[in-house]
Amino acid sequence: MSDYIVRATAADGQIRAFAATTRETVEAARQAHNTSPVATAALGRLLTAGAMMGSMMKGEKDLLTLQIKAGGPLQGITVTADSMGNVKGYVGNPNVILHANSKGKLDVAQAVGPGFLNVIRDMGLKEPYSGQTMLQTSEIAEDLTYYFATSEQTPSSVGLGVLMNRENTVRQAGGFILQLMPYASEEIVSALETKIAQVTSVTSMLDAGDSPEQILGELLGELGLEITDTMSARFFCNCTRERVEKAVISVGDRELKAMIDDGEPIEVNCHFCGRSYRFSVEELKALRKMSRGNRP
């Protein structure tokens, strides 16, 4: 089944909820960046969160960026998403290999290390909205829960998970975000807290065959769950040769001349998808001419 996101409400609108299955998205990222298992798990969690948080935005051109800047061997994670389920991302060091943690799980927290989470929403205003919080556990889900509570004053519960096969392909990936509205009653808050405490991990639910709808059913079924809509999700990078040409031109005339004087073609790699773009010396000369407005 292709990846998708479910949006829902519960308790007569006192709770809004999102759930997603993202196995194909995370596997596409793993293949694009050739990530190690722990790097795949960390990137996959943030990609899943990004896809769901992107679906919270309204405008077609709205963009969300999630950045983890931390001191662990992973050297940070960057994810961007739009409002239509498209998400992409990369890690600083895709080759991190670590021993399992004390629970026998991939040690995402150790790979990420201490640092900060930045959330940037560009909704076409003069300045994008930006919020930053310190990482609490570096497990990503708990860090996003803390972010929502402190930066957006929205009590939330975030669950994220990536399960790997023995051959290091992605077996399962997905997550959920539950958020309490400001007018939520104490009774609903208490009922939700009780239910969340009973839930097993996201990956165990996915591996048991649960769909995003069923995950939300387990969490909110007793609170009047109403599915409002679904949307597809995918790993998608909008880089093109034209965009890369503009990036090459932007380095400036002096740098372009130096590249041409080297007499060798250059290769530009996209951070987000790993795609390579090759430019011959003649193509560099043409770009320089273009940048100089056809001046000699």
MOQUIDA-V660315 format. One record per residue. N is the residue number from 0. RES is the residue in one letter. PHI is phi in degrees with one decimal (999 if undefined). D_LAST is the distance of its C-alpha to the last C-alpha in Angstrom with 1 decimal. Layout:
N|RES|PHI|D_LAST, N|RES|PHI|D_LAST
//
This chain:
0|M|999|56.2, 1|S|-69.4|52.6, 2|D|-68.3|51.7, 3|Y|-158.1|52.5, 4|I|-117.4|53.3, 5|V|-109.8|56.5, 6|R|-113.1|56.8, 7|A|-154.2|60.3, 8|T|-131.4|62.6, 9|A|-152.7|66.1, 10|A|53.2|69.0, 11|D|54.0|68.4, 12|G|84.5|64.9, 13|Q|-77.0|65.7, 14|I|-128.8|63.6, 15|R|-114.8|60.2, 16|A|-141.9|59.3, 17|F|-137.8|56.6, 18|A|-144.9|57.0, 19|A|-147.1|54.7, 20|T|-114.5|54.8, 21|T|-135.7|51.5, 22|R|-58.6|52.3, 23|E|-66.6|49.6, 24|T|-61.7|47.0, 25|V|-69.9|47.8, 26|E|-65.3|48.1, 27|A|-62.5|44.6, 28|A|-66.1|43.3, 29|R|-61.3|45.3, 30|Q|-68.2|43.9, 31|A|-64.0|40.3, 32|H|-110.5|40.6, 33|N|51.4|43.5, 34|T|-77.4|45.4, 35|S|-68.9|48.7, 36|P|-55.1|51.7, 37|V|-70.9|51.8, 38|A|-67.7|48.0, 39|T|-61.4|48.6, 40|A|-62.6|51.5, 41|A|-66.0|49.6, 42|L|-63.1|46.5, 43|G|-62.2|48.8, 44|R|-63.0|50.8, 45|L|-72.3|47.8, 46|L|-61.6|46.2, 47|T|-63.4|49.6, 48|A|-61.8|49.8, 49|G|-61.2|46.3, 50|A|-61.2|47.2, 51|M|-69.0|50.3, 52|M|-68.1|48.9, 53|G|-62.2|46.0, 54|S|-69.2|48.6, 55|M|-76.7|50.0, 56|M|-82.1|47.0, 57|K|-102.0|47.1, 58|G|-76.5|43.6, 59|E|-63.8|41.6, 60|K|-99.9|38.4, 61|D|-65.2|40.4, 62|L|-130.5|39.4, 63|L|-114.7|41.5, 64|T|-124.1|40.5, 65|L|-112.9|43.1, 66|Q|-124.4|42.2, 67|I|-110.1|44.7, 68|K|-109.7|43.7, 69|A|-144.7|46.4, 70|G|-94.3|47.4, 71|G|-77.0|48.8, 72|P|-65.3|47.4, 73|L|-69.0|45.8, 74|Q|61.3|43.2, 75|G|88.8|43.1, 76|I|-137.7|42.6, 77|T|-129.4|40.2, 78|V|-134.0|41.1, 79|T|-126.4|39.6, 80|A|-145.7|41.5, 81|D|-108.5|41.4, 82|S|-87.9|44.4, 83|M|-115.9|44.7, 84|G|88.7|45.7, 85|N|-87.7|42.4, 86|V|-144.5|42.0, 87|K|-149.6|39.9, 88|G|-177.9|40.0, 89|Y|-155.6|39.7, 90|V|-114.0|41.5, 91|G|-65.9|40.1, 92|N|-129.8|42.2, 93|P|-74.7|43.3, 94|N|-102.4|45.5, 95|V|-63.3|48.2, 96|I|-123.1|51.7, 97|L|-133.8|54.6, 98|H|-68.1|58.4, 99|A|-61.9|60.0, 100|N|-78.0|61.3, 101|S|-64.2|65.0, 102|K|-95.1|65.4, 103|G|78.1|64.0, 104|K|-102.9|60.9, 105|L|-59.6|57.2, 106|D|-88.2|56.5, 107|V|-62.5|53.7, 108|A|-59.5|54.7, 109|Q|-68.1|54.4, 110|A|-66.7|51.0, 111|V|-74.4|49.6, 112|G|79.1|51.3, 113|P|-73.5|51.6, 114|G|169.1|48.9, 115|F|-132.7|47.7, 116|L|-111.4|47.1, 117|N|-109.9|44.4, 118|V|-121.8|44.6, 119|I|-123.5|41.7, 120|R|-113.9|42.0, 121|D|-103.4|39.1, 122|M|-113.3|40.8, 123|G|80.2|38.1, 124|L|-84.4|39.4, 125|K|-59.1|37.5, 126|E|-126.7|38.4, 127|P|-68.8|39.5, 128|Y|-75.1|43.1, 129|S|-136.9|43.4, 130|G|-133.5|46.5, 131|Q|-136.6|47.3, 132|T|-135.8|50.5, 133|M|-76.3|51.6, 134|L|-63.0|52.5, 135|Q|-92.9|56.2, 136|T|-126.3|56.9, 137|S|63.7|53.5, 138|E|-90.3|55.0, 139|I|84.3|52.6, 140|A|-62.8|55.2, 141|E|-64.3|57.2, 142|D|-68.4|54.1, 143|L|-71.5|53.1, 144|T|-58.7|56.7, 145|Y|-65.1|56.5, 146|Y|-58.6|53.1, 147|F|-58.8|54.5, 148|A|-69.2|57.6, 149|T|-91.3|56.0, 150|S|-88.1|52.6, 151|E|-113.9|53.5, 152|Q|50.6|57.3, 153|T|-122.4|58.0, 154|P|-57.5|60.7, 155|S|-140.9|59.5, 156|S|-130.3|60.3, 157|V|-116.7|57.6, 158|G|-124.6|58.4, 159|L|-137.8|55.8, 160|G|-159.2|56.3, 161|V|-134.8|54.9, 162|L|-115.3|57.2, 163|M|-102.5|56.1, 164|N|-80.4|57.7, 165|R|-63.3|58.7, 166|E|-86.3|55.8, 167|N|74.0|53.5, 168|T|-84.0|52.6, 169|V|-84.4|53.1, 170|R|-86.5|56.7, 171|Q|-146.2|56.7, 172|A|-157.7|54.5, 173|G|171.2|54.9, 174|G|177.2|56.1, 175|F|-146.0|57.5, 176|I|-133.8|57.0, 177|L|-114.2|60.0, 178|Q|-132.5|59.8, 179|L|-88.3|62.6, 180|M|-76.9|62.1, 181|P|-57.5|63.2, 182|Y|-94.8|66.4, 183|A|-63.3|67.5, 184|S|-76.5|71.2, 185|E|-60.9|72.6, 186|E|-63.8|74.4, 187|I|-67.7|71.3, 188|V|-57.1|69.5, 189|S|-64.3|72.5, 190|A|-64.1|72.7, 191|L|-68.4|69.0, 192|E|-59.2|69.3, 193|T|-62.5|72.3, 194|K|-66.7|70.6, 195|I|-62.0|67.5, 196|A|-64.3|69.7, 197|Q|-89.7|71.3, 198|V|-78.1|68.1, 199|T|-79.9|67.2, 200|S|-69.2|63.6, 201|V|-59.7|61.0, 202|T|-66.3|60.6, 203|S|-67.4|64.4, 204|M|-67.7|64.5, 205|L|-64.6|61.6, 206|D|-70.1|63.1, 207|A|-82.5|66.4, 208|G|99.4|64.7, 209|D|-69.8|64.3, 210|S|-85.7|61.6, 211|P|-54.9|59.8, 212|E|-62.1|62.5, 213|Q|-69.7|65.2, 214|I|-61.2|63.8, 215|L|-65.8|63.8, 216|G|-63.2|67.2, 217|E|-65.9|68.5, 218|L|-81.3|67.1, 219|L|-127.6|67.8, 220|G|-56.2|70.2, 221|E|-82.6|73.1, 222|L|-113.3|71.1, 223|G|73.8|70.5, 224|L|-63.9|67.2, 225|E|-130.4|65.3, 226|I|-74.7|62.2, 227|T|-93.7|59.8, 228|D|-169.3|57.1, 229|T|-130.5|55.2, 230|M|-146.6|51.5, 231|S|-72.8|49.8, 232|A|-131.4|47.8, 233|R|-160.7|45.2, 234|F|-79.7|42.6, 235|F|-144.4|39.4, 236|C|-115.0|35.7, 237|N|-95.2|33.2, 238|C|-69.4|30.2, 239|T|-139.3|27.9, 240|R|-61.2|24.7, 241|E|-61.8|22.9, 242|R|-63.1|24.3, 243|V|-68.1|23.3, 244|E|-58.3|19.7, 245|K|-62.5|19.7, 246|A|-66.1|21.4, 247|V|-64.1|18.9, 248|I|-60.4|16.0, 249|S|-68.4|18.4, 250|V|-71.0|18.6, 251|G|104.9|15.5, 252|D|-62.5|12.1, 253|R|-62.8|14.1, 254|E|-65.9|16.5, 255|L|-60.9|14.1, 256|K|-61.9|12.5, 257|A|-62.8|16.2, 258|M|-62.5|17.2, 259|I|-64.8|14.7, 260|D|-64.5|15.8, 261|D|-65.2|19.4, 262|G|75.6|19.0, 263|E|-121.9|21.5, 264|P|-65.2|21.6, 265|I|-115.4|22.5, 266|E|-127.4|25.3, 267|V|-113.1|25.8, 268|N|-105.9|29.4, 269|C|-79.0|30.7, 270|H|-58.7|33.3, 271|F|-77.5|35.5, 272|C|-124.8|36.0, 273|G|80.0|34.7, 274|R|-65.8|32.5, 275|S|-107.4|29.7, 276|Y|-124.1|26.2, 277|R|-106.1|24.4, 278|F|-124.5|20.7, 279|S|-75.7|19.6, 280|V|-61.1|16.7, 281|E|-63.4|15.0, 282|E|-67.3|15.8, 283|L|-64.5|14.4, 284|K|-62.6|11.0, 285|A|-66.0|11.4, 286|L|-66.4|12.6, 287|R|-65.2|9.8, 288|K|-61.5|7.4, 289|M|-62.9|10.4, 290|S|-68.4|11.0, 291|R|-91.0|7.8, 292|G|63.5|8.9, 293|N|65.8|6.4, 294|R|-73.7|3.8, 295|P|-68.1|0.0
//
